[in-house]
Amino acid sequence: MGLGILALVILPFSDIFNAMPRRNLIWILILLAMVAVLLLTWRHPCPRPASEVSDFDQLSQVCELIQQQYYKPVDRAKMRRDAAAGMVDGLGEFSSYFPPGQARALTNRIMGQGCGVGLLVDWHQARQESDQPGRVGLAIIGAQPRSPAARADIDWANVRLLAIGDVQARSCNSARLRRLLHAPAGTKLKLTLLMPARDKKPARKKIVKLICEKYPIQTVQSLARTGLGRRAWRIPRSSLYYIRLAEFATTTPGELLAVLRRLKSPSGFVLDLRANPGGPLPAGVAAAEIFLSQGDIVTIVGKDGKEKVRRAHRDSPYETLPIVVLIDGQTSSAAELLAGALRANGRAVLVGSRTRGKGCVQTMLQLPGYLGQANLTTAEFFVERARPIQRRNNAKVWGVEPTLSVPVTRLQARSIEKWRTKLARAPGKTPGEKPQSQAQLRIAQDPQLAHAIKLLRRSEDYKKLLRKTHETKTKNNPRHRE
């Protein structure tokens, strides 16, 4: 059959071929023969069996089906972003997807910068009021120091936020409100406020226009503060000091060290890590190195199972000073690393309740095709190799346990939160009450802080608990036995 096809192709051109040199004719015949073979062997491609269709081919087919059958026009770019979000967010609690441009706020926070107008909203109260009729707006509790809101000529106490532009605060979900208040630098916001009744003047509405910008975040906070902003670190009638790490940023270790160097002849510290959501892991390691001269700080285990150990190796002027660390169920990530490392190396007694259990390392990855970014869990960290910090389903051992468990009631927890908020906001324009009076009142309302101070004042009790910590570590980790 192949020769018959070849003959049919050659026959109309027989006179031309007779006039050609013999060598050219041979090459033409070879090419024509190859074409004939291709015509004989060519077949229409058959569809692949369903078993051979990859999962992502099926996903593409779903996309096409939706586009063909959905009754409204479909935004293909949004479908791609939603698919990426589903894949990343489905990996677990701590992996998260950011659409294009929306990871900027997290990146700024890691670098120790806020961005927006700097308003502090009482989200706890907002949740409580969500189903209460007749309540208007959201309660504002202050402004971040050195933010646009702090520089505005407004006393933010008891002010309520009614709207941001055309968006009504009470009818909008908290996630969208946060995005609006933390808009990129240069964004202009029109805020509608309800000013409280003052000086015999009734409550009234007020329009304030602010421009969003970047501002530094104070991650290290004091025990008390004057109304004009001078911070007080010393615990009354003692040479003990209180330092709170509100969160971790790349700037936190330097900020902490600067505070420590200003303190006069400290005999011990209360280091408050309660409600600390963590931050970049290197910042937690650097903070641990301030109090440790030797010993393992953290072991990071990657996907391949390889271990990377970070150890303290610099002389610390604070390595012998007693430390009590306050922890709770909101102490997370890098804060758990710091608390665990100080306990594991016999440098601190931990007071409070078990930490959150977030022992994973995140890496921000740029996704292809302008899909945005993924904050992906890429490793796990351990302070003590035999005891994971990461909480797993049905696990009994996780997080960092306190040396001394001191529970608090819901009312006490709310009071502690109010003190934290008060000291996080920008100072006012009047002196206010004396820091020592504030400090005494705060200690009286915070049983965990009161226990920590009592331990530091009773050195024998402190040393006894420190020995207990070391004995527990030795029992659970045979390689540490002497």
SVG drawing of the C-alpha trace seen along z (x, -y; Angstrom):
<svg xmlns="http://www.w3.org/2000/svg" viewBox="-32 -72 64 74">
<polyline fill="none" stroke="black" stroke-width="0.4" points="0.0,0.0 2.9,-2.3 4.4,-1.8 1.0,-2.4 0.7,-5.8 4.3,-6.6 3.5,-5.8 0.5,-8.0 2.6,-10.9 5.4,-10.4 3.4,-9.7 2.2,-13.3 5.8,-14.5 7.5,-11.7 8.7,-14.0 10.3,-16.4 12.0,-13.6 13.5,-12.2 15.2,-15.5 16.8,-15.7 20.3,-14.5 20.2,-10.9 21.5,-12.1 18.7,-14.6 16.1,-12.1 17.3,-9.6 17.0,-12.2 13.5,-13.2 12.4,-9.6 13.7,-9.0 11.8,-12.0 8.6,-11.0 8.9,-7.5 9.2,-9.0 6.1,-11.0 4.2,-7.9 5.3,-6.0 4.1,-8.9 0.7,-8.9 0.4,-5.2 1.3,-5.2 -0.5,-8.4 -3.6,-7.9 -6.0,-10.3 -4.9,-10.6 -7.2,-8.6 -8.3,-10.1 -6.2,-9.0 -7.8,-6.7 -9.3,-8.4 -6.6,-6.7 -3.9,-8.5 -5.4,-12.0 -3.5,-13.9 -5.2,-15.5 -4.4,-18.9 -5.8,-18.1 -9.0,-17.3 -8.8,-20.6 -8.4,-22.4 -11.5,-20.5 -13.5,-21.7 -12.4,-25.2 -13.6,-24.8 -16.9,-23.2 -17.6,-26.1 -16.8,-28.7 -19.1,-26.9 -22.0,-26.2 -22.1,-28.9 -24.9,-31.4 -22.8,-34.5 -19.4,-35.5 -16.5,-34.0 -13.3,-35.8 -10.6,-33.3 -7.9,-35.2 -10.0,-35.1 -10.6,-31.4 -6.9,-30.8 -6.3,-32.8 -9.1,-31.0 -7.7,-27.6 -4.2,-28.6 -5.8,-29.8 -7.6,-26.5 -4.4,-24.5 -2.4,-26.6 -5.0,-27.2 -5.9,-23.5 -2.4,-22.4 -3.0,-23.3 -3.7,-26.0 -0.5,-27.9 0.0,-28.0 -1.8,-30.9 -2.4,-32.4 -2.1,-36.1 -3.5,-37.6 -1.3,-39.9 -0.2,-42.9 -1.8,-41.8 1.3,-40.3 2.7,-43.8 1.2,-44.3 2.7,-41.1 6.1,-41.9 6.0,-45.3 5.0,-43.8 7.9,-41.4 10.2,-44.4 8.8,-46.2 6.6,-48.6 2.9,-49.2 1.1,-50.7 -2.2,-52.5 -3.7,-55.2 -2.6,-53.5 -6.0,-53.2 -6.5,-50.6 -9.9,-49.1 -11.4,-47.1 -12.2,-44.0 -13.0,-42.0 -15.8,-44.5 -16.9,-44.5 -17.5,-40.8 -19.5,-41.1 -21.6,-43.9 -22.2,-42.3 -25.7,-41.0 -26.7,-44.0 -29.3,-46.3 -28.9,-50.0 -25.1,-49.9 -23.4,-52.2 -19.9,-52.0 -16.8,-50.3 -15.0,-51.3 -11.6,-53.0 -9.2,-52.5 -6.3,-54.7 -3.7,-55.1 -0.4,-53.4 2.6,-55.6 4.0,-57.7 1.2,-56.9 -1.0,-59.3 -3.8,-58.8 -1.5,-59.6 -0.5,-62.9 -4.1,-64.0 -5.3,-66.5 -7.9,-64.1 -8.4,-62.5 -9.3,-59.0 -10.7,-57.9 -14.3,-56.7 -14.5,-57.6 -16.5,-55.3 -15.7,-54.6 -18.9,-54.9 -17.6,-54.5 -14.5,-54.4 -15.5,-56.2 -18.8,-54.8 -18.3,-51.5 -20.4,-51.4 -18.3,-49.9 -21.1,-47.9 -22.3,-46.2 -18.8,-45.3 -16.8,-42.2 -13.7,-42.7 -11.3,-41.3 -12.4,-44.0 -12.2,-46.7 -8.7,-45.7 -7.6,-45.8 -9.1,-49.3 -7.4,-50.6 -4.1,-49.1 -4.2,-50.3 -1.0,-51.0 1.0,-54.1 -0.4,-57.1 -4.1,-55.9 -6.4,-58.7 -9.1,-57.6 -12.2,-59.6 -13.3,-58.5 -16.7,-59.2 -16.4,-59.3 -18.8,-59.6 -17.2,-61.9 -18.3,-61.4 -20.1,-64.0 -17.4,-66.1 -17.4,-69.4 -21.2,-69.7 -21.1,-69.3 -23.4,-66.5 -22.0,-63.6 -21.5,-64.6 -20.3,-63.3 -17.0,-64.3 -15.3,-63.7 -11.5,-63.2 -9.3,-62.7 -6.0,-60.8 -3.4,-59.6 -2.0,-56.1 1.7,-55.7 4.3,-53.5 5.3,-53.9 7.5,-52.0 6.0,-49.4 7.1,-49.2 7.4,-45.5 9.0,-46.0 6.7,-47.4 7.0,-48.5 5.2,-47.9 3.7,-51.4 3.9,-54.8 3.3,-58.5 0.5,-60.2 3.2,-62.0 4.9,-58.8 7.8,-58.2 8.0,-54.4 8.6,-52.8 10.2,-49.4 11.1,-48.9 8.8,-46.9 7.9,-49.1 10.1,-48.8 12.6,-46.5 15.5,-46.3 13.4,-43.9 12.3,-44.9 9.4,-44.0 9.7,-43.7 7.0,-42.7 7.6,-41.5 4.3,-42.2 5.4,-40.4 8.6,-39.6 9.9,-41.6 13.4,-41.9 13.9,-45.0 12.9,-43.3 16.3,-41.9 17.9,-45.4 15.0,-47.1 15.2,-44.6 19.0,-45.0 18.6,-48.8 16.1,-48.6 18.2,-46.2 21.3,-48.5 19.3,-51.4 18.2,-49.5 20.1,-50.4 21.6,-47.4 18.8,-44.8 18.6,-41.9 16.1,-40.0 13.5,-40.2 9.9,-39.3 9.8,-38.7 6.2,-38.7 5.5,-36.7 1.7,-36.3 -0.4,-37.0 2.7,-37.2 1.8,-35.9 5.5,-35.3 7.2,-36.5 10.4,-35.7 12.2,-32.8 15.7,-34.4 14.4,-37.2 13.4,-34.6 16.9,-33.0 18.6,-36.4 16.5,-37.3 17.5,-34.0 21.2,-34.7 20.8,-37.9 20.3,-35.7 22.4,-32.6 26.1,-32.2 26.0,-28.5 23.6,-25.7 21.2,-24.6 18.6,-27.2 16.6,-25.4 16.7,-22.5 15.1,-23.1 14.0,-19.9 13.3,-20.3 11.3,-18.1 14.3,-15.9 14.7,-15.2 18.0,-17.0 18.6,-18.9 20.0,-22.4 20.9,-23.3 21.3,-26.9 23.5,-27.3 24.3,-30.2 28.0,-31.1 28.4,-34.7 29.1,-35.9 26.0,-37.4 26.1,-40.0 22.7,-38.7 23.4,-35.0 23.2,-34.8 20.3,-37.1 17.1,-35.3 14.3,-35.4 10.6,-34.5 8.8,-34.2 5.1,-34.6 3.3,-32.4 -0.3,-31.6 -2.3,-29.9 -1.7,-32.8 2.1,-32.6 3.1,-31.4 5.9,-30.5 9.1,-32.5 7.8,-33.4 7.5,-29.6 11.0,-29.2 12.3,-31.9 10.4,-30.6 11.3,-26.9 15.0,-27.7 15.3,-29.6 13.6,-26.8 15.6,-24.0 18.9,-25.7 18.0,-26.2 17.8,-30.0 14.2,-30.7 11.2,-29.6 8.0,-29.7 4.7,-30.8 1.2,-30.8 -0.4,-28.2 0.6,-26.0 1.5,-27.8 -0.4,-27.6 1.7,-24.9 2.9,-26.5 6.3,-24.9 6.5,-25.4 8.7,-27.6 7.0,-29.6 8.6,-30.8 7.0,-33.5 7.1,-32.2 6.3,-34.1 3.8,-32.2 4.1,-32.1 1.8,-33.9 1.0,-36.9 -1.0,-34.6 0.3,-36.3 2.3,-34.8 2.1,-31.8 3.3,-31.8 4.1,-28.1 5.1,-25.9 8.5,-24.5 10.0,-23.1 9.4,-22.3 11.4,-23.5 12.1,-21.8 13.6,-23.2 13.8,-19.8 14.0,-17.1 12.0,-14.6 9.1,-17.1 7.5,-18.7 6.1,-22.2 3.9,-21.7 0.4,-20.6 -0.8,-17.5 -4.3,-15.9 -5.0,-13.9 -1.5,-14.6 -1.0,-15.0 2.5,-16.5 2.9,-19.8 3.7,-23.5 5.7,-24.7 4.5,-23.8 4.9,-26.3 7.1,-25.3 4.3,-26.8 0.8,-26.7 -1.2,-29.8 -4.7,-30.0 -6.7,-33.2 -10.4,-33.8 -12.1,-35.3 -12.5,-38.6 -8.8,-38.7 -7.8,-37.9 -9.9,-40.8 -8.3,-43.1 -4.8,-42.0 -5.7,-42.7 -6.9,-46.2 -3.6,-47.0 -1.7,-45.7 -3.8,-47.9 -3.4,-50.9 0.4,-50.7 0.4,-49.9 -1.4,-53.1 0.1,-56.5 0.5,-58.7 -1.9,-61.6 -1.2,-65.3 -1.6,-65.3 0.7,-63.8 -1.9,-61.4 -1.4,-59.2 2.1,-58.4 3.7,-55.3 4.3,-53.7 0.6,-53.9 -0.2,-52.3 2.3,-49.6 0.9,-48.7 -2.7,-48.6 -1.6,-46.5 0.2,-43.9 -2.8,-43.7 -5.1,-42.8 -2.7,-40.3 -2.2,-37.1 0.4,-35.6 2.5,-38.7 2.1,-38.8 3.3,-35.2 6.3,-35.9 7.4,-38.9 6.9,-36.8 9.2,-34.1 11.9,-36.5 11.8,-38.0 12.0,-34.6 15.3,-33.3 15.1,-29.9 11.7,-29.2 13.0,-30.4 16.1,-28.1 13.9,-25.1 11.7,-25.5 14.8,-26.0 16.2,-22.7 12.8,-21.0 13.0,-22.2 16.5,-20.7 15.4,-17.4 12.4,-17.2 14.6,-17.9 17.1,-15.3 14.4,-12.7 12.8,-13.3 16.0,-13.6 18.5,-10.8 21.3,-12.4 21.3,-15.3 22.0,-13.2 25.3,-13.8"/>
</svg>
